[in-house]
Amino acid sequence: MKVSLLLAALHALPAYSLTPSAALRPSPLASPPHASAFVPSPPDTHVLVLGATGYIGGAVTRELSARGFKVSALVRPGSSIPGPNLSGVRLIEGDVTDKESLRSKVFEAPDGPKVDAVISCVSSRTGAPKECWRVDYGGSKNALDLLQEFGGGVKLGRDESPASPHFVLLSAVCVKNPLLELQRAKLAIEADLETQHSSSSKAASREVHVRGRSSYEASARAAGGVAAGGRAVRYTIVRPTAYFKSLAGQVGRVCAGEPYVTFGDGTHTRANPISEGDLAALLVDGLHLPSMRDKALDVGGPGPPASPAQQAAMLFKALGREPEMLSVPLGLLDGAVETLEKLERGLPVQSVK
């Protein structure tokens, strides 16, 4: 089978739909703040956004700015954040995987405000195993360590507890059934957030795939980059089921007269995609809603989760066409996962024919 067909099928999957249907139970979006909820004065709350030039990170940065928060965005040299609502956003050129750079340019910057919270939307650009651990795990871990050491605080709720630094992580539903190193890396940083804050049996017993993390930490220690950890940081983990952008490729293909591509019969996964605006609003809400603190939340858009087969039916109905499907064997997905794992271990890989 041609490589192009495999790539088409992979793009046919929603970004976070590699979780079996039976295991996926998305929670509804959190409600907006009620009048009784304590909302911090945004200008007094400084939020650092990681992955700000990405699809969701850009939306989060615009949402924070629109709400009046004091916002800093770490960006690659020469990068910018497109779109409106960026008034007052402080762009800092740097590398999230370089801990000392992050420390000097952001957390201990002589002209910068103390960081009260971090929203991490970082994601590997290639999906290569080593890059996933360096970026998805290592980048967020660097920020977590520095927030523990140097962070300010966000007041949550109306209790008398002192303000605490807060970390909001954009993760994915698929970490519940990790097949790829990207998912394992996100699962590992989730576990770090839970264990640094609580010694509960839930956090202590969390099953984490440590092979990639051990390799990452070994190289980080050699470079002097792993810290011992400081005070506890409040956290919110948000796991969307899929993005609308992930489905756009299928819409374009079908509108161009091509078939809808699925793995198997298209009933093995389900998702209810969420828009970037709704997801960004929810991530920002995680900073001040007491109901969202110290939790991992599975989220999706409106309506029940739909399988690829159901999504295809809706699309063809909207276009007034009879359904035309192209099924790729599920075994091909297993082969793709096996190939990535071999690449990770440096083993020889047979070419796809």
Kinemage of the C-alpha trace (Angstrom):
@kinemage 1
@onewidth
@group {chain A} dominant
@subgroup {mainchain}
@vectorlist {calphas} color= white
{ca met a 1} P 0.000 0.000 0.000
{ca lys a 2} L 1.349 3.449 -0.835
{ca val a 3} L 2.727 5.689 1.884
{ca ser a 4} L 0.401 8.462 0.684
{ca leu a 5} L -2.624 6.367 1.617
{ca leu a 6} L -1.258 5.807 5.123
{ca leu a 7} L -0.671 9.540 5.525
{ca ala a 8} L -4.182 10.309 4.322
{ca ala a 9} L -5.605 7.878 6.848
{ca leu a 10} L -3.509 9.307 9.666
{ca his a 11} L -4.727 12.805 8.803
{ca ala a 12} L -8.251 11.404 8.726
{ca leu a 13} L -8.036 10.717 12.438
{ca pro a 14} L -9.043 13.516 14.800
{ca ala a 15} L -5.917 14.688 16.588
{ca tyr a 16} L -6.906 13.036 19.851
{ca ser a 17} L -9.099 10.128 18.770
{ca leu a 18} L -6.723 7.223 19.410
{ca thr a 19} L -8.665 6.270 22.531
{ca pro a 20} L -11.145 3.362 22.257
{ca ser a 21} L -14.760 4.463 22.228
{ca ala a 22} L -15.595 2.666 25.445
{ca ala a 23} L -12.905 4.587 27.327
{ca leu a 24} L -13.906 8.031 26.118
{ca arg a 25} L -16.384 9.925 28.243
{ca pro a 26} L -15.863 13.638 27.592
{ca ser a 27} L -17.040 16.020 30.268
{ca pro a 28} L -19.064 19.068 29.283
{ca leu a 29} L -17.298 22.390 29.167
{ca ala a 30} L -16.916 24.097 32.492
{ca ser a 31} L -19.501 26.782 33.108
{ca pro a 32} L -18.353 30.402 32.939
{ca pro a 33} L -17.599 32.117 36.273
{ca his a 34} L -20.684 32.836 38.350
{ca ala a 35} L -21.109 36.036 40.308
{ca ser a 36} L -20.158 34.168 43.500
{ca ala a 37} L -16.849 32.942 42.093
{ca phe a 38} L -13.712 34.859 43.040
{ca val a 39} L -12.035 36.199 39.900
{ca pro a 40} L -8.561 37.711 40.331
{ca ser a 41} L -7.911 41.225 39.094
{ca pro a 42} L -6.382 40.363 35.679
{ca pro a 43} L -3.795 43.188 35.560
{ca asp a 44} L -2.331 41.831 38.802
{ca thr a 45} L -2.014 38.288 37.437
{ca his a 46} L 0.952 37.596 35.168
{ca val a 47} L 0.544 34.534 32.920
{ca leu a 48} L 3.275 32.954 30.816
{ca val a 49} L 2.045 31.147 27.689
{ca leu a 50} L 4.182 28.369 26.210
{ca gly a 51} L 3.490 27.355 22.610
{ca ala a 52} L 1.928 30.753 21.937
{ca thr a 53} L 2.539 30.658 18.174
{ca gly a 54} L 0.596 27.410 17.790
{ca tyr a 55} L -3.057 26.830 16.936
{ca ile a 56} L -4.369 26.676 20.518
{ca gly a 57} L -1.552 28.638 22.154
{ca gly a 58} L -2.295 31.649 19.954
{ca ala a 59} L -5.983 31.479 20.858
{ca val a 60} L -5.078 31.260 24.569
{ca thr a 61} L -2.808 34.320 24.278
{ca arg a 62} L -5.569 36.317 22.581
{ca glu a 63} L -8.113 35.197 25.208
{ca leu a 64} L -5.851 36.252 28.086
{ca ser a 65} L -5.172 39.620 26.478
{ca ala a 66} L -8.863 40.219 25.797
{ca arg a 67} L -9.660 39.530 29.460
{ca gly a 68} L -7.018 42.002 30.638
{ca phe a 69} L -4.409 39.653 32.087
{ca lys a 70} L -0.744 40.607 32.092
{ca val a 71} L 0.601 38.218 29.440
{ca ser a 72} L 4.055 37.076 28.379
{ca ala a 73} L 4.454 34.688 25.467
{ca leu a 74} L 7.587 32.673 24.826
{ca val a 75} L 8.192 32.475 21.070
{ca arg a 76} L 10.908 31.178 18.797
{ca pro a 77} L 13.260 33.853 17.419
{ca gly a 78} L 11.597 35.667 14.532
{ca ser a 79} L 8.141 34.256 15.337
{ca ser a 80} L 4.938 36.191 15.941
{ca ile a 81} L 1.388 35.499 17.043
{ca pro a 82} L -1.201 36.235 14.346
{ca gly a 83} L -4.596 37.726 15.045
{ca pro a 84} L -6.229 40.547 17.032
{ca asn a 85} L -6.470 41.084 20.804
{ca leu a 86} L -2.718 41.120 21.429
{ca ser a 87} L -2.498 44.544 23.017
{ca gly a 88} L 0.071 44.548 25.800
{ca val a 89} L 1.320 40.989 25.189
{ca arg a 90} L 5.035 40.778 25.937
{ca leu a 91} L 6.796 38.587 23.366
{ca ile a 92} L 9.946 36.928 24.681
{ca glu a 93} L 12.202 35.144 22.221
{ca gly a 94} L 13.566 31.941 23.685
{ca asp a 95} L 13.636 28.167 23.749
{ca val a 96} L 11.370 26.340 26.187
{ca thr a 97} L 13.749 23.366 26.150
{ca asp a 98} L 16.618 25.566 27.394
{ca lys a 99} L 15.977 25.850 31.115
{ca glu a 100} L 18.650 28.432 31.856
{ca ser a 101} L 17.379 30.638 29.045
{ca leu a 102} L 13.849 30.334 30.406
{ca arg a 103} L 15.113 31.237 33.855
{ca ser a 104} L 17.102 34.303 32.818
{ca lys a 105} L 14.704 35.673 30.194
{ca val a 106} L 11.423 35.059 32.028
{ca phe a 107} L 11.479 33.874 35.631
{ca glu a 108} L 14.476 35.945 36.783
{ca ala a 109} L 14.371 38.665 34.154
{ca pro a 110} L 15.458 41.928 35.798
{ca asp a 111} L 12.807 43.953 33.936
{ca gly a 112} L 10.017 41.379 34.026
{ca pro a 113} L 7.160 40.808 36.504
{ca lys a 114} L 6.973 37.684 38.638
{ca val a 115} L 5.209 34.817 36.863
{ca asp a 116} L 2.003 33.855 38.684
{ca ala a 117} L 0.816 31.137 36.314
{ca val a 118} L 1.843 29.142 33.256
{ca ile a 119} L -0.421 27.848 30.494
{ca ser a 120} L 1.489 25.249 28.481
{ca cys a 121} L 0.317 24.472 24.955
{ca val a 122} L 3.687 23.228 23.705
{ca ser a 123} L 3.737 20.367 21.232
{ca ser a 124} L 6.366 18.631 19.151
{ca arg a 125} L 6.464 19.843 15.545
{ca thr a 126} L 7.564 16.481 14.103
{ca gly a 127} L 6.292 13.836 16.544
{ca ala a 128} L 9.742 12.228 16.634
{ca pro a 129} L 10.169 10.350 19.947
{ca lys a 130} L 13.193 12.274 21.220
{ca glu a 131} L 11.629 15.598 20.279
{ca cys a 132} L 8.393 14.687 22.080
{ca trp a 133} L 10.291 14.106 25.298
{ca arg a 134} L 12.429 17.201 24.821
{ca val a 135} L 9.485 19.505 23.994
{ca asp a 136} L 6.180 18.077 25.273
{ca tyr a 137} L 7.678 16.757 28.484
{ca gly a 138} L 10.948 18.672 28.917
{ca gly a 139} L 9.624 22.104 27.960
{ca ser a 140} L 6.681 21.925 30.350
{ca lys a 141} L 8.838 20.366 33.068
{ca asn a 142} L 11.338 23.226 32.820
{ca ala a 143} L 8.536 25.747 33.331
{ca leu a 144} L 7.049 23.727 36.198
{ca asp a 145} L 10.390 23.560 38.022
{ca leu a 146} L 10.946 27.300 37.637
{ca leu a 147} L 7.369 28.135 38.649
{ca gln a 148} L 7.902 26.110 41.816
{ca glu a 149} L 11.090 28.019 42.556
{ca phe a 150} L 10.261 31.561 41.453
{ca gly a 151} L 6.505 31.756 40.876
{ca gly a 152} L 4.121 34.261 42.413
{ca gly a 153} L 0.540 33.181 42.997
{ca val a 154} L -3.102 33.183 41.899
{ca lys a 155} L -5.843 33.440 44.521
{ca leu a 156} L -8.444 30.709 43.959
{ca gly a 157} L -11.873 30.785 45.518
{ca arg a 158} L -12.980 32.676 48.632
{ca asp a 159} L -11.042 30.582 51.135
{ca glu a 160} L -8.257 31.962 53.307
{ca ser a 161} L -5.497 29.927 51.653
{ca pro a 162} L -2.508 31.927 50.445
{ca ala a 163} L -2.142 32.551 46.724
{ca ser a 164} L -0.330 29.732 44.921
{ca pro a 165} L 1.354 29.515 41.523
{ca his a 166} L -0.828 27.739 38.985
{ca phe a 167} L 0.034 25.541 35.986
{ca val a 168} L -2.534 24.829 33.258
{ca leu a 169} L -1.565 22.010 30.889
{ca leu a 170} L -3.098 21.327 27.491
{ca ser a 171} L -2.943 17.535 27.225
{ca ala a 172} L -5.070 15.051 25.274
{ca val a 173} L -7.666 12.368 25.944
{ca cys a 174} L -5.483 9.806 24.182
{ca val a 175} L -2.997 9.694 27.084
{ca lys a 176} L -5.414 7.223 28.669
{ca asn a 177} L -4.407 4.676 26.055
{ca pro a 178} L -0.875 5.750 25.047
{ca leu a 179} L 0.413 4.274 21.802
{ca leu a 180} L 2.952 6.894 20.736
{ca glu a 181} L 5.795 8.688 22.520
{ca leu a 182} L 3.933 11.995 22.166
{ca gln a 183} L 1.152 10.565 24.320
{ca arg a 184} L 3.585 9.009 26.810
{ca ala a 185} L 5.435 12.306 27.163
{ca lys a 186} L 2.187 14.154 27.929
{ca leu a 187} L 1.193 11.430 30.377
{ca ala a 188} L 4.517 11.858 32.160
{ca ile a 189} L 4.144 15.615 32.653
{ca glu a 190} L 0.576 15.045 33.862
{ca ala a 191} L 1.947 12.651 36.468
{ca asp a 192} L 4.623 15.150 37.524
{ca leu a 193} L 1.959 17.813 38.079
{ca glu a 194} L -0.093 15.444 40.209
{ca thr a 195} L 2.780 14.049 42.275
{ca gln a 196} L 4.443 17.411 43.027
{ca his a 197} L 1.171 18.627 44.496
{ca ser a 198} L -0.094 15.541 46.278
{ca ser a 199} L 1.236 12.332 47.741
{ca ser a 200} L -2.183 10.718 47.442
{ca ser a 201} L -2.435 7.111 46.372
{ca lys a 202} L -4.018 8.246 43.116
{ca ala a 203} L -0.969 10.306 42.203
{ca ala a 204} L 1.577 7.871 43.621
{ca ser a 205} L 0.108 4.892 41.794
{ca arg a 206} L -0.107 6.653 38.414
{ca glu a 207} L 1.197 4.327 35.684
{ca val a 208} L 3.753 6.200 33.596
{ca his a 209} L 5.770 4.972 30.627
{ca val a 210} L 9.206 5.940 31.895
{ca arg a 211} L 11.519 4.675 29.161
{ca gly a 212} L 11.511 7.913 27.194
{ca arg a 213} L 11.452 10.078 30.317
{ca ser a 214} L 14.435 8.253 31.837
{ca ser a 215} L 16.414 8.839 28.667
{ca tyr a 216} L 15.423 12.517 28.641
{ca glu a 217} L 16.303 13.029 32.313
{ca ala a 218} L 19.664 11.326 31.913
{ca ser a 219} L 20.679 13.760 29.175
{ca ala a 220} L 19.181 16.712 31.087
{ca arg a 221} L 21.158 15.856 34.210
{ca ala a 222} L 24.321 15.662 32.154
{ca ala a 223} L 23.600 19.253 31.129
{ca gly a 224} L 22.662 20.265 34.679
{ca gly a 225} L 19.014 20.741 33.852
{ca val a 226} L 16.919 18.718 36.339
{ca ala a 227} L 15.905 20.475 39.545
{ca ala a 228} L 14.998 18.967 42.883
{ca gly a 229} L 11.588 20.659 42.973
{ca gly a 230} L 10.203 23.400 45.241
{ca arg a 231} L 6.851 24.380 46.670
{ca ala a 232} L 3.643 22.831 45.451
{ca val a 233} L 1.972 24.313 42.383
{ca arg a 234} L -1.768 24.190 41.792
{ca tyr a 235} L -2.641 22.623 38.462
{ca thr a 236} L -5.383 22.106 35.901
{ca ile a 237} L -5.027 19.501 33.143
{ca val a 238} L -7.334 19.854 30.141
{ca arg a 239} L -7.702 16.932 27.699
{ca pro a 240} L -9.687 17.758 24.541
{ca thr a 241} L -11.010 14.914 22.419
{ca ala a 242} L -10.380 16.559 19.025
{ca tyr a 243} L -10.054 19.918 17.268
{ca phe a 244} L -12.246 21.090 14.402
{ca lys a 245} L -9.023 21.929 12.575
{ca ser a 246} L -8.108 18.233 12.676
{ca leu a 247} L -11.213 17.419 10.648
{ca ala a 248} L -10.720 20.159 8.061
{ca gly a 249} L -8.567 17.924 5.858
{ca gln a 250} L -11.405 15.431 5.495
{ca val a 251} L -13.871 18.170 4.586
{ca gly a 252} L -11.552 19.460 1.880
{ca arg a 253} L -10.990 15.986 0.475
{ca val a 254} L -14.685 15.165 0.302
{ca cys a 255} L -15.620 18.556 -1.178
{ca ala a 256} L -13.014 17.872 -3.867
{ca gly a 257} L -14.831 14.650 -4.751
{ca glu a 258} L -12.529 12.263 -2.912
{ca pro a 259} L -13.711 9.561 -0.478
{ca tyr a 260} L -13.777 9.866 3.297
{ca val a 261} L -10.833 7.902 4.721
{ca thr a 262} L -11.159 5.796 7.885
{ca phe a 263} L -9.235 3.129 9.716
{ca gly a 264} L -11.281 -0.064 9.640
{ca asp a 265} L -15.001 0.584 9.385
{ca gly a 266} L -14.721 3.963 11.116
{ca thr a 267} L -16.411 2.896 14.344
{ca his a 268} L -13.392 2.187 16.563
{ca thr a 269} L -12.955 5.740 17.880
{ca arg a 270} L -15.205 8.641 18.784
{ca ala a 271} L -14.741 12.342 19.409
{ca asn a 272} L -16.736 15.529 19.770
{ca pro a 273} L -14.386 18.249 18.513
{ca ile a 274} L -14.063 21.580 20.249
{ca ser a 275} L -13.316 24.944 18.664
{ca glu a 276} L -10.090 26.756 19.486
{ca gly a 277} L -12.022 29.678 20.980
{ca asp a 278} L -14.002 27.505 23.387
{ca leu a 279} L -10.904 25.535 24.370
{ca ala a 280} L -8.874 28.704 24.945
{ca ala a 281} L -11.628 30.124 27.156
{ca leu a 282} L -11.697 26.919 29.179
{ca leu a 283} L -7.914 26.880 29.650
{ca val a 284} L -8.003 30.466 30.921
{ca asp a 285} L -10.952 29.645 33.199
{ca gly a 286} L -8.690 27.034 34.790
{ca leu a 287} L -6.714 29.856 36.371
{ca his a 288} L -9.504 31.032 38.654
{ca leu a 289} L -12.377 28.532 38.840
{ca pro a 290} L -12.118 26.531 42.101
{ca ser a 291} L -14.018 23.664 40.452
{ca met a 292} L -11.147 23.179 37.996
{ca arg a 293} L -8.156 23.242 40.342
{ca asp a 294} L -6.014 20.153 40.909
{ca lys a 295} L -8.010 18.123 38.374
{ca ala a 296} L -7.628 16.486 34.971
{ca leu a 297} L -10.678 17.285 32.822
{ca asp a 298} L -11.740 15.493 29.628
{ca val a 299} L -13.513 18.030 27.418
{ca gly a 300} L -15.252 18.178 24.087
{ca gly a 301} L -17.577 20.339 22.081
{ca pro a 302} L -21.379 20.229 22.131
{ca gly a 303} L -23.275 17.033 21.442
{ca pro a 304} L -22.346 13.392 21.958
{ca pro a 305} L -19.063 11.962 20.642
{ca ala a 306} L -19.300 10.802 17.021
{ca ser a 307} L -17.310 8.094 15.272
{ca pro a 308} L -15.550 8.800 11.951
{ca ala a 309} L -18.324 6.835 10.225
{ca gln a 310} L -20.959 9.085 11.810
{ca gln a 311} L -18.950 12.216 10.945
{ca ala a 312} L -18.728 11.027 7.345
{ca ala a 313} L -22.489 10.451 7.187
{ca met a 314} L -23.156 13.991 8.406
{ca leu a 315} L -20.694 15.466 5.920
{ca phe a 316} L -22.091 13.618 2.901
{ca lys a 317} L -25.641 14.486 3.937
{ca ala a 318} L -24.717 18.178 4.155
{ca leu a 319} L -23.219 17.962 0.656
{ca gly a 320} L -26.208 16.048 -0.732
{ca arg a 321} L -24.029 13.126 -1.851
{ca glu a 322} L -24.083 9.403 -1.347
{ca pro a 323} L -21.377 8.301 1.135
{ca glu a 324} L -18.121 7.179 -0.458
{ca met a 325} L -15.694 5.615 2.001
{ca leu a 326} L -12.102 4.431 1.751
{ca ser a 327} L -11.175 1.992 4.503
{ca val a 328} L -7.545 1.513 5.568
{ca pro a 329} L -6.830 -1.711 7.509
{ca leu a 330} L -6.356 -1.218 11.237
{ca gly a 331} L -3.219 -3.346 11.008
{ca leu a 332} L -1.586 -0.526 9.070
{ca leu a 333} L -1.951 1.727 12.108
{ca asp a 334} L -0.299 -0.936 14.249
{ca gly a 335} L 2.507 -1.040 11.722
{ca ala a 336} L 2.937 2.728 11.898
{ca val a 337} L 3.175 2.598 15.697
{ca glu a 338} L 5.697 -0.256 15.499
{ca thr a 339} L 7.778 1.707 12.986
{ca leu a 340} L 7.889 4.755 15.275
{ca glu a 341} L 8.918 2.594 18.214
{ca lys a 342} L 11.714 1.015 16.176
{ca leu a 343} L 12.933 4.437 15.124
{ca glu a 344} L 12.989 5.426 18.777
{ca arg a 345} L 15.171 2.416 19.676
{ca gly a 346} L 17.419 2.837 16.646
{ca leu a 347} L 16.377 -0.478 15.112
{ca pro a 348} L 16.251 -1.064 11.339
{ca val a 349} L 12.893 -0.338 9.743
{ca gln a 350} L 11.574 -2.077 6.635
{ca ser a 351} L 10.322 0.218 3.898
{ca val a 352} L 6.579 0.549 3.343
{ca lys a 353} L 5.518 -0.795 -0.049
